[in-house]
Amino acid sequence: MSNRNTGEKTELFYAFLPVLTIIVFLSVWETVVRLGFVSPQKLPTPTNVLRAFMFKMANKGPDGATLPTNILASLQVVLSGLTIAICIGTPLGLLMGWYRALDKFFRPVFEVIRPISPVAWIPLIIIWVGIGLNAKAVIIFLSAFVPCVINSYTGIRQTSAVHINVAKTFGASNFYTFLHVGIPSAVPMIFAGMRIALANSWGTLVAAEMLAASAGLGYMLNMARNFIRIDIVVLGMICIGLLGYIFTWAFGKLERIIIRGRTV
């Protein structure tokens, strides 16, 4: 009974730790600014950021859209580019990792494209796609595509040779082994690639929303910078961070569900 109580207290302690971290961080931040170690013009206090949050929930200044509108616009851009990158990059990486001919065929082009920053594509994307949602989604796609390919490729290349040989011993075809042995073994690396792709997507968002955007968190950040509203700049950064955290948490939950279903 005592061991059970101790276990519950330990779980409660670990559950409270992240909350404690946030409380300490915000307290130190507030104290440092209020004591004058950092100028409020350079870094707003958490209370000022909270006021900016309350203001932006219902007001459109200075960027012309409320915070919920900006969040929805950014989600549309990020999810469009990220979804396409996952749907194309993950199968491509799996196929390259399993089939040598496809690896040899696609690798030269992929290795040339991989080091190029997504932002460097902006002039060409404007010429090819124009401006608007499609252009911004393409930029997000380029930032998310590479990690999806690399992690899927690496994951399936690490498939146990013992498992492959067992499948072949029982008469499984190469494609059947690919579907039922290779892909399941690559699932952890696939989700790791998705999380990296997600981080890259949010990191590229500000640059993507510089393309004639009228709403979005990146657009809000740029407009707030022009109007020297540092509190709204920090608010936008926090929103991007929180949305990234929520999606990462959701990917983790989905991964555990898939892995649990695969091992039962």
N, C-alpha and C positions, 0 to 999 in steps of 0.2 A: 504493500500500500504506500509506504514511504517512497519507494522508488518511483511509483507512478506519480505521486505529488511532485517529486523532484523533477521528473521529466516534463510535467506540465509547466512548472515554474521556468525551466530552461527554455522551453518553446516560447513562453510568454516573453521572456527576456530577449530572445533573438528577434521576436516579432516587433518589440518596442525599439530595438536598436536603430533601425533606419529613421524612425520618428525622432529619436533623440539626436541623431546626427543632423537632421534638418533644423531642429530647434536651436542647437548649438551654432550651426553655420549662420542662420539668420540673426541670432543674437550678436555674434561677433561682427557680422556685417553692419548691423544697425549701430553698434557701439563705436566701431572704427570711424564711421562717417560722422556720427554725432559729436564725437570728441575732436573732430577736425583733422584726423590723420589723413583723410582723403576728402577732397573738396566735393560738396554735394553737386556742383556743376559737372563734375567728372563721373561721379558714381552716386546715383540716388539711393536713398535708404529703402529697405523693404516696405516700410509704411507708405512711402511715396509711390513705389511700384504698385502697391495694393490700391492706392487712390487712382492711379492710371488705369488699372484693371477695371475698377468700378466705372470710371469715366468712359472707357472704350466699349463697355458692354452696351451702352445705349447711344453714344455719340460718335459721329463720323469723322471728327477732326483728329489730326490734320490731314489724313490720307483719303478721306472721302468714303470710308466704310467702317462699320462697327467691327468689334473683335470677332464675334461669331461669323460674320460674313467673310472676314479675312481667313479665319480658320477653315471654313468650308471650301473656299477657293484654293487654299494651299493643299488641302486634303485631296481635292479633285486632281490637281497637278501631280502630286506625289504618287497617289494610288494608280493613276493612269500609267505613268512611266514605269513605276515599280512592278506593276502587274505584268506589263508587256515584257519587261526584262526577265522576270522569273519564268514566264511561259516560254520564252525563247532561249534564254541563257542556260537554264537548268537542263532541259533535254539535250541541248547542244554539248554541254560539258560532259554529260553522262555518255552520250554517243561517242564523243571524241576519246573519252577515257577507256571505253570498252572495245571500240573498233579501230584498229591501227590505221586502216586506210583513211578513215574520216579524220583521224588525228593528223596524219601527214597532209591531208588536203586543206584543212582549215587552219592549222597552226601558223603558217607563215603570215597570213593576213591578220589573224588574231594578235600575234606578237607585235606586229607593226602598230595596230590600233591601240593596244593595251596601254602604252605609256602616255598617250595623248590625253591631256586634261579635257573633261567635258566642256569646260568654259571656252577652250580653244575652238570648238566646233560652232560657236554662236554665229559668227559671220556667215558661214556656209549654210547653217540651218535657216537663217533669215531668208537667204536666197532660195533655198530649196523648198521650204515649208511655209514661209511667210512668218507672221507674228500671231500671237494668241495661244490658246491652249495646246494646240498640236506642237508648236515649236517648243514650248516649255516642257511638255511631256517627253519630247525627243531628248532634250538635255538631261532630264532625270533618267530616262532609259539608258543613256550612254554611261552615266555614273553608276548605275546599278547592274548593268549587264556584265561587266568584267568579273566582279566577285562571284556572281551566280555561276558563271562558266568555270572559273578556277576552282571553286570549292566543290562543285559537282564532279569535275574532272578528278580532283585529288581524292575525293571520297570513294569513287567507284574504282579507282586504281589501287586503293588499299583493301579491296575485297580479299578475304582470306583464300589463298590457293587451295587449302584443304576443302573448304565448302564448295568451291568450283569443281574440284575433282570428284567430290562425292556426288554432285548433281550429274556430272558427265557419266559417272559409273552407273547410275540408275537410268541412263539413256536420255537425259535431258538435252534438248538442242541448245545451241549457243544463245539463241534469242530468248528461250525459256529461262536459261540460267541468268541472262541479263536482267530479265524482269523480276524473277523470284529470288535471286541471290545477290546480284550486283546492286540493284537499286535499293533494296532494304538495308544493305550494309552501308550505303552511302547517305542514308537519311540524316544522321547527325551533322555531317559536313554540309549537306544541302541546306539545312536550317541555319548553320553558322554563316554560310554564304548569303542567305536571305537577310540575316541580321546586319551583316556588313553592308549589303546593298541598301538596306533601309537607312543606315547611318549616312551613307554616301548621298542618298536621295535628299534627306533633310539638309545635309551640308551644302548641296548644290542648289537648294531651293532659292536662296537669295539671288544668285546669279541668274537662275532661270526666270524669276519674276521681274527681272529688269527689262524683259522683252515686252514693252508696251502693255504692262499689266495695269489693271484698274482696281485690283483687290488682291489680297494674299498677305501672308505674314512677311514674306520677303519685301513686297512692295511697301507694307506698313513700316518696316525697318528703314528702308531708303527714304521714305517721306519724312519719318520722324527725325532722321539724321539731318535732312535738309532744313527742318524747322527747329533743330537743336532741342528736340524733346527726348532727352536721354532716358527719362523714365519709361517712355513708350518703346524705345530701343531695347532696354533691358526686359521689358514685358514681352516683347516679341521673341527675344532669345529664350526666355523661360518657357514660353508657349511651345516653341519648336522642341526644346529639350523634353518637356513633359509629354508631348505627342510622340516623340521618338521612344521614350521610355514605355509608354502604353503599348505601342506596337511591338516593341521588343518583348515585353511581358506576354503579349498575346501569342507571338511566335513561339515563345518558350512553352506556353500551355499547349499549343497545338502540337508541338514536337513531342511532348510527353504523352499526349493522347495517342499519337500515331505509333510511337515506339512501344507503348503499352499494348496496343492492339496487335502490333506485329509480333510481340514475344509471347502472347498468350497462346 
